[in-house]
Amino acid sequence: MIFASTAIGFFLWGIINTLGYAFYPEYRNLLYIAVVAAAPLLGTLLLPWLSDAFMGRKRMYLLTMSLYGIGSLVIALDLLLIPKNSLQMALFLLGYAVSMVGVEGEVPVGLALLAEIMPAKHRQKALITSPNFENIGAAAAAAIAYLTYFLGGRSYAVDSLSVALMALVGLGVAIVLRLLMPESVRWLGAKGNEEKARQELLKLGAQEDPEAQLSNVKKRLSLKSRFGVLTLWSLANYLTWGLMAFVLADYYFTGAAIYLVMFAANLGASAAGLVVPIFIDKIDTKNYTLISFAGAVLSFIPALWYVVLGYHGAMAFYAIAFINLFFITMTWFVRTIYEPELFPTRNRGLLIGSVRAIAMSAYTVSTYATATFPEWAFVVYGMLFQGVGLAGALWWKAEGYDVRMKTLESLSGSKA
């Protein structure tokens, strides 16, 4: 139930997030992209703080889905009823901002909830598989945008109604699941509500396999060190995520082909979410981190070849976008595993949100700073920032620890 509830939230995040980028070609406004990048800051900081402080995970989940439900409705009505002009863009951004406050605020809370409730033997898989529904949602949104593009003037209406219908169906299922789901026992314990924690524990039943051998981290790194390396990884991830599908694609494609690039890239991201869970429990997470960032750096080499040699074949670009986001998504899973596991329960949501907020702010600055970059510079830029992530991975390989089958309390510094 908890897994399904978080997965639906991530799926809707992918739909709504892609919608903002998908309509950028209709406006071609730098301010538009800046708002799309900056609007989630409020959600990723305020809502996790409220969740940590007094709302908990369950009540916050009910609030977040209300926000992106309202925002999605505003977007649909705007695209249906308002002609294309500055007012339409303003209302679209308003609805998008409200939606993104909800979905971005839900992400740290959802990761915290999964880490706090999932048994240790399933924790890494859950922290990959559930967030991967964001990639699936993004691929679905890109596919809808591509298919409806050929309807000409009617494409806005059909696209918005399709997205609204998907959101409404997802919200309907989410409402039922979230009303029935239990509160996080660890959060209740951190707030001193032991009686309520015992009641919720009874609902969950046996969580850990009695034969599972859990161990503690022998020498835990300081919170400052953990926050620092997670911030490096977040910067590498955010500043390179959309370079192929949302930046370089604009140099070579127009119209429906843009949406096809988005679809191919998000298909690569979704594929990573299907492949990685197969082996994540069989590999030291330090090694997985190193392999992920090394692969992400190398995945920009074919892109550099494409740009420098001037080869403009569409299928080659789709393949490069697929491979590039496959490996960058592997680095994202590094974050979805480590962020909720390395931060303490009492402020887990806010610290996850803070790491993300730093990267979001850097992305907004980057949008303006790189506005005049030629194609090759974007590729080099991507390689450099993934190199920053790789440097963090090398440091973690030397100083960090494998998080498999470790108690959450020893990893995060929370009290048992």
C-alpha positions in Angstrom: 0.0 0.0 0.0 2.8 2.4 0.9 4.8 1.5 -2.1 1.8 1.9 -4.4 1.0 5.3 -2.8 4.5 6.7 -3.3 4.8 5.2 -6.8 1.6 7.0 -7.9 2.9 10.3 -6.6 6.2 9.8 -8.5 4.2 9.0 -11.6 2.2 12.2 -11.4 5.4 14.1 -10.8 6.8 12.8 -14.1 3.7 13.8 -15.9 3.5 17.3 -14.5 7.2 18.0 -14.7 7.4 17.0 -18.3 4.3 19.1 -19.2 6.3 22.2 -18.2 9.1 21.4 -20.5 6.9 20.1 -23.3 5.1 23.4 -23.8 8.3 25.5 -23.7 8.6 25.4 -27.6 5.2 27.2 -27.7 6.5 30.2 -25.8 10.3 30.3 -26.3 10.7 32.5 -23.3 13.8 32.3 -21.0 11.7 33.5 -18.1 9.4 30.6 -18.6 12.2 28.1 -18.2 13.5 30.0 -15.1 10.1 29.8 -13.4 9.7 26.1 -14.3 13.1 25.5 -12.6 12.6 27.8 -9.6 9.0 27.3 -8.7 9.5 23.9 -6.9 11.9 25.5 -4.4 9.0 26.5 -2.1 7.6 22.9 -2.1 10.9 21.1 -1.6 11.8 23.2 1.5 8.5 24.2 3.1 6.5 21.0 2.9 9.2 18.6 4.1 9.8 20.9 7.0 6.1 20.9 7.9 6.2 17.1 7.6 9.2 16.7 9.9 7.9 19.3 12.4 4.3 18.2 13.1 2.3 17.0 10.1 4.0 13.6 9.7 4.2 11.7 6.4 0.6 10.6 6.0 -1.1 14.0 6.5 1.5 15.7 4.3 0.7 13.2 1.6 -2.9 14.2 1.7 -2.0 17.9 1.4 0.5 17.4 -1.5 -2.0 15.5 -3.7 -4.5 18.3 -3.1 -2.0 20.8 -4.4 -1.1 19.1 -7.6 -4.7 18.2 -8.2 -5.7 21.9 -8.1 -2.7 22.9 -10.2 -3.4 20.3 -12.9 -7.0 21.5 -13.1 -5.8 25.1 -13.6 -3.4 23.9 -16.4 -6.1 22.0 -18.2 -8.7 24.8 -18.0 -6.1 27.4 -19.1 -5.1 25.4 -22.2 -8.7 24.7 -23.1 -10.2 28.1 -22.6 -7.5 30.8 -23.0 -6.0 31.6 -26.4 -2.3 31.5 -26.8 -1.0 34.8 -25.4 0.9 36.1 -22.3 -2.1 35.6 -20.1 -2.2 31.9 -21.1 1.5 31.5 -20.3 1.0 33.3 -16.9 -1.9 31.1 -15.9 -0.1 28.0 -17.1 2.9 28.9 -15.0 0.6 29.6 -12.0 -1.0 26.1 -12.3 2.4 24.5 -12.9 3.9 26.3 -9.9 1.0 25.1 -7.6 1.4 21.6 -8.9 5.1 21.6 -8.5 4.9 22.8 -4.9 2.9 19.7 -4.3 4.9 17.1 -6.2 8.3 18.5 -5.3 7.3 18.8 -1.7 6.1 15.2 -1.8 9.3 13.8 -3.1 11.4 14.2 0.0 8.5 13.1 2.2 8.0 10.0 0.0 11.6 9.0 0.1 11.6 9.5 3.9 8.5 7.4 4.3 9.9 4.5 2.2 13.2 4.5 4.2 11.4 4.6 7.5 8.9 1.9 6.8 10.4 -0.6 4.3 12.3 -3.6 5.7 16.1 -3.3 5.3 16.2 -6.2 2.8 13.8 -4.4 0.5 14.8 -0.8 1.2 17.2 -0.2 -1.7 14.9 -1.8 -4.3 11.9 0.3 -3.0 14.0 3.5 -3.1 14.7 2.8 -6.8 11.5 1.2 -8.1 9.1 3.7 -6.6 10.9 6.9 -7.8 11.3 5.2 -11.3 7.6 5.8 -11.8 8.5 9.5 -12.3 10.4 8.4 -15.4 7.5 6.3 -16.6 5.1 9.2 -16.0 7.5 11.5 -17.9 7.7 9.1 -20.8 3.9 8.8 -20.9 3.5 12.6 -20.9 6.0 12.9 -23.8 4.2 10.2 -25.7 0.9 12.0 -25.3 2.4 15.3 -26.4 3.9 13.6 -29.5 0.7 11.9 -30.5 -1.5 14.9 -30.0 0.9 17.2 -31.9 -0.5 16.0 -35.2 -4.0 17.3 -34.3 -2.9 20.8 -35.1 -4.9 23.5 -33.4 -6.7 20.9 -31.3 -3.5 19.4 -29.8 -3.6 21.7 -26.8 -7.1 20.7 -25.8 -6.5 16.9 -26.3 -3.1 17.0 -24.6 -4.4 18.9 -21.6 -7.5 16.7 -21.3 -5.3 13.6 -21.5 -3.0 14.8 -18.8 -5.9 15.9 -16.6 -7.6 12.5 -17.0 -4.4 10.7 -16.1 -3.9 12.9 -13.1 -7.5 12.5 -12.0 -7.3 8.7 -12.2 -4.0 8.7 -10.3 -5.4 11.0 -7.7 -8.5 8.8 -7.2 -6.3 5.8 -6.5 -3.9 7.9 -4.3 -6.8 9.2 -2.2 -7.9 5.7 -1.3 -4.4 4.4 -0.6 -3.3 7.4 1.4 -6.3 7.4 3.6 -5.7 3.7 4.5 -1.9 3.8 4.8 -0.2 4.0 8.2 1.9 6.8 9.6 5.6 6.3 9.8 6.4 4.5 13.0 9.9 6.0 13.1 8.6 9.6 12.7 6.1 9.0 15.5 8.9 7.6 17.7 11.1 10.7 16.9 8.2 12.9 18.0 7.8 11.0 21.3 4.4 9.6 20.4 5.2 6.0 21.5 1.5 4.9 22.0 0.5 5.9 18.4 3.7 4.3 17.1 2.7 1.0 18.7 -0.7 1.2 17.2 0.7 1.8 13.7 3.2 -1.0 14.2 0.4 -3.4 14.7 -1.1 -2.4 11.4 2.2 -3.0 9.6 2.7 -6.5 11.2 6.2 -8.1 11.1 8.5 -5.8 9.1 11.9 -7.5 9.3 12.6 -11.1 8.5 13.7 -12.6 11.9 16.5 -14.4 10.1 17.8 -11.2 8.4 21.2 -10.2 9.7 21.3 -6.4 10.1 24.5 -4.7 11.2 25.5 -1.2 12.3 27.9 1.2 10.6 31.1 1.0 12.6 32.3 4.6 12.0 29.6 6.9 10.8 30.7 10.1 8.9 29.6 13.5 10.3 26.3 14.9 9.1 28.2 17.8 7.5 30.3 15.3 5.4 27.2 13.4 4.4 25.3 16.5 3.4 28.3 17.7 1.4 28.7 14.7 -0.7 25.0 14.4 -1.3 25.0 18.0 -2.5 27.8 17.3 -4.9 25.8 14.4 -6.4 22.6 16.4 -6.5 24.4 19.2 -8.4 25.8 16.7 -10.9 22.4 15.2 -11.4 20.3 18.3 -11.7 22.7 20.3 -13.9 23.0 17.5 -16.5 19.6 15.7 -16.4 17.9 17.5 -19.2 20.8 18.5 -21.4 20.1 16.1 -24.2 16.3 16.0 -24.2 15.5 19.6 -23.2 18.6 21.7 -24.4 20.6 20.1 -27.2 17.4 18.7 -28.9 16.3 22.3 -29.6 19.4 22.8 -31.8 18.5 19.9 -34.1 14.8 19.3 -33.9 11.5 21.1 -34.1 7.8 20.3 -33.7 6.8 16.7 -32.9 10.4 15.5 -33.1 11.2 17.4 -29.8 8.6 15.2 -28.0 10.1 12.1 -29.6 13.5 13.0 -28.1 11.9 13.5 -24.7 10.2 10.1 -25.0 13.4 8.3 -26.0 15.3 9.9 -23.1 12.7 9.1 -20.5 12.4 5.6 -21.9 16.2 5.3 -21.2 15.6 6.6 -17.7 12.7 4.1 -17.2 14.9 1.3 -18.4 17.5 2.1 -15.8 14.8 1.8 -13.1 14.0 -1.7 -14.4 17.6 -2.9 -14.7 19.2 -1.6 -11.5 16.9 -3.3 -9.0 17.9 -6.7 -10.5 21.5 -6.3 -9.1 21.4 -3.5 -6.5 21.3 -6.0 -3.6 24.2 -7.9 -5.0 26.7 -5.1 -5.3 28.5 -2.9 -2.7 26.6 0.4 -2.9 30.0 2.2 -2.9 30.9 0.4 -6.2 27.5 1.1 -7.6 27.9 4.8 -7.0 31.3 4.8 -8.7 30.1 2.8 -11.7 27.0 5.1 -12.1 29.0 8.4 -12.2 31.7 6.9 -14.4 29.1 5.7 -16.8 27.4 9.1 -16.8 30.6 10.9 -17.7 31.3 8.4 -20.5 27.8 8.7 -21.9 28.5 12.2 -23.0 31.2 11.1 -25.4 28.8 9.9 -28.1 27.0 13.3 -27.7 30.3 15.1 -28.2 30.9 13.0 -31.3 27.4 13.9 -32.6 28.0 17.6 -32.1 31.6 17.9 -33.2 31.3 15.8 -36.4 28.1 17.5 -37.4 26.2 14.3 -37.9 22.5 15.1 -37.7 20.8 11.7 -37.9 17.6 11.6 -35.8 17.9 7.9 -34.8 21.5 8.4 -33.6 20.3 11.3 -31.4 17.5 9.3 -30.0 19.9 6.5 -29.1 22.4 8.9 -27.5 19.6 10.5 -25.5 18.4 7.1 -24.3 21.9 6.0 -23.2 22.8 9.3 -21.6 19.7 9.4 -19.4 20.0 5.7 -18.6 23.3 6.4 -16.9 22.3 9.8 -15.4 19.3 8.0 -13.9 21.6 5.5 -12.3 23.3 8.5 -10.6 19.8 9.7 -9.5 19.2 6.3 -7.8 22.5 6.9 -5.9 20.7 9.9 -4.4 17.3 8.2 -3.8 19.1 5.5 -1.9 21.5 7.6 0.1 19.5 10.8 0.9 16.8 9.2 3.0 19.2 6.7 4.6 22.0 9.1 5.6 19.8 11.8 7.2 18.2 11.5 10.7 14.5 11.0 11.2 13.8 14.2 13.1 14.7 16.3 10.1 15.1 13.8 7.3 12.5 15.5 4.9 14.0 19.0 5.3 17.6 17.8 4.8 16.6 15.9 1.6 14.7 19.0 0.4 17.7 21.2 1.3 20.1 19.2 -0.8 17.6 19.4 -3.7 17.0 23.1 -3.2 20.7 23.9 -3.6 20.8 22.0 -6.9 17.5 23.6 -8.1 18.9 27.1 -7.4 22.1 26.2 -9.2 20.0 25.0 -12.2 18.2 28.3 -12.3 21.5 30.2 -12.4 22.8 27.8 -14.9 19.8 28.4 -17.2 20.9 32.1 -17.6 24.6 31.5 -17.5 24.6 29.0 -20.3 22.0 30.7 -22.5 24.6 31.6 -25.2 26.5 28.3 -25.1 27.1 26.6 -28.4 26.2 22.9 -28.7 29.6 21.5 -27.9 29.9 23.6 -24.7 26.7 22.0 -23.3 28.2 18.6 -23.8 31.5 19.5 -22.1 29.5 21.2 -19.4 27.6 17.9 -18.8 30.8 15.9 -18.7 32.4 18.3 -16.2 29.5 18.3 -13.7 29.2 14.5 -13.9 32.9 14.6 -13.2 32.2 16.5 -10.1 29.8 13.7 -9.1 32.5 11.1 -9.9 34.9 12.9 -7.6 32.4 12.6 -4.9 31.9 8.9 -5.7 35.7 8.4 -5.4 35.7 10.1 -2.0 32.8 8.0 -0.9 34.6 4.8 -2.1 37.5 5.7 0.2 35.6 7.2 3.2 32.0 6.0 3.0 30.3 2.7 3.6 28.0 0.1 2.0 24.4 0.7 3.1 23.1 -2.8 2.4 21.5 -4.5 5.4 22.4 -1.8 7.8 20.1 -0.4 10.4 18.6 2.9 9.4 19.4 4.3 12.8 23.2 3.6 12.5 23.2 5.0 8.9 21.4 8.2 9.8 22.3 8.8 13.4 18.7 8.6 14.5 17.8 7.2 17.9 16.3 3.7 17.8 
